[in-house]
Amino acid sequence: MIEIIKYLAQLENSTLEEVITMAKEKGSKRGTFEKKIFLEKVLQKK
């Protein structure tokens, strides 16, 4: 999986280290999967 993430980062002109930094920032702002809680569905208002 790491190789895939590294390659995808490269496609975006980024590095694995930058992706990890962004993930940490996102985690501190919006949470992580540590509690195994994740979004399953988004409902649109009508």
Phi and psi restraints in degrees (value plus and minus 20) as a CYANA .aco file:
   2 ILE   PHI     -80.1   -40.1
   2 ILE   PSI     -62.7   -22.7
   3 GLU   PHI     -81.9   -41.9
   3 GLU   PSI     -58.0   -18.0
   4 ILE   PHI     -85.7   -45.7
   4 ILE   PSI     -65.2   -25.2
   5 ILE   PHI     -83.5   -43.5
   5 ILE   PSI     -62.6   -22.6
   6 LYS   PHI     -79.9   -39.9
   6 LYS   PSI     -63.1   -23.1
   7 TYR   PHI     -86.1   -46.1
   7 TYR   PSI     -63.8   -23.8
   8 LEU   PHI     -82.4   -42.4
   8 LEU   PSI     -58.7   -18.7
   9 ALA   PHI     -82.1   -42.1
   9 ALA   PSI     -63.1   -23.1
  10 GLN   PHI     -80.7   -40.7
  10 GLN   PSI     -60.4   -20.4
  11 LEU   PHI     -80.8   -40.8
  11 LEU   PSI     -49.2    -9.2
  12 GLU   PHI    -115.5   -75.5
  12 GLU   PSI      -4.3    35.7
  13 ASN   PHI      35.8    75.8
  13 ASN   PSI      24.7    64.7
  14 SER   PHI    -151.2  -111.2
  14 SER   PSI    -199.3  -159.3
  15 THR   PHI    -145.0  -105.0
  15 THR   PSI     144.2   184.2
  16 LEU   PHI     -79.1   -39.1
  16 LEU   PSI     -59.8   -19.8
  17 GLU   PHI     -82.0   -42.0
  17 GLU   PSI     -60.1   -20.1
  18 GLU   PHI     -86.8   -46.8
  18 GLU   PSI     -59.0   -19.0
  19 VAL   PHI     -82.8   -42.8
  19 VAL   PSI     -63.3   -23.3
  20 ILE   PHI     -82.6   -42.6
  20 ILE   PSI     -62.6   -22.6
  21 THR   PHI     -81.7   -41.7
  21 THR   PSI     -65.2   -25.2
  22 MET   PHI     -82.5   -42.5
  22 MET   PSI     -59.2   -19.2
  23 ALA   PHI     -84.8   -44.8
  23 ALA   PSI     -60.3   -20.3
  24 LYS   PHI     -84.7   -44.7
  24 LYS   PSI     -62.2   -22.2
  25 GLU   PHI     -83.3   -43.3
  25 GLU   PSI     -63.9   -23.9
  26 LYS   PHI     -81.5   -41.5
  26 LYS   PSI     -63.3   -23.3
  27 GLY   PHI     -81.7   -41.7
  27 GLY   PSI     -58.5   -18.5
  28 SER   PHI     -92.9   -52.9
  28 SER   PSI     -47.5    -7.5
  29 LYS   PHI    -107.5   -67.5
  29 LYS   PSI     -62.9   -22.9
  30 ARG   PHI    -140.3  -100.3
  30 ARG   PSI     -20.2    19.8
  31 GLY   PHI      75.8   115.8
  31 GLY   PSI     149.9   189.9
  32 THR   PHI    -148.2  -108.2
  32 THR   PSI    -191.3  -151.3
  33 PHE   PHI    -116.2   -76.2
  33 PHE   PSI      -5.5    34.5
  34 GLU   PHI     -77.2   -37.2
  34 GLU   PSI     -57.1   -17.1
  35 LYS   PHI    -110.4   -70.4
  35 LYS   PSI     -13.7    26.3
  36 LYS   PHI      37.8    77.8
  36 LYS   PSI      15.7    55.7
  37 ILE   PHI    -128.0   -88.0
  37 ILE   PSI     106.4   146.4
  38 PHE   PHI    -164.0  -124.0
  38 PHE   PSI     139.3   179.3
  39 LEU   PHI     -97.7   -57.7
  39 LEU   PSI     105.3   145.3
  40 GLU   PHI    -118.1   -78.1
  40 GLU   PSI     -54.7   -14.7
  41 LYS   PHI    -175.1  -135.1
  41 LYS   PSI     125.1   165.1
  42 VAL   PHI    -136.2   -96.2
  42 VAL   PSI     106.1   146.1
  43 LEU   PHI    -118.1   -78.1
  43 LEU   PSI     116.4   156.4
  44 GLN   PHI    -109.8   -69.8
  44 GLN   PSI     120.5   160.5
  45 LYS   PHI     -95.3   -55.3
  45 LYS   PSI     122.9   162.9
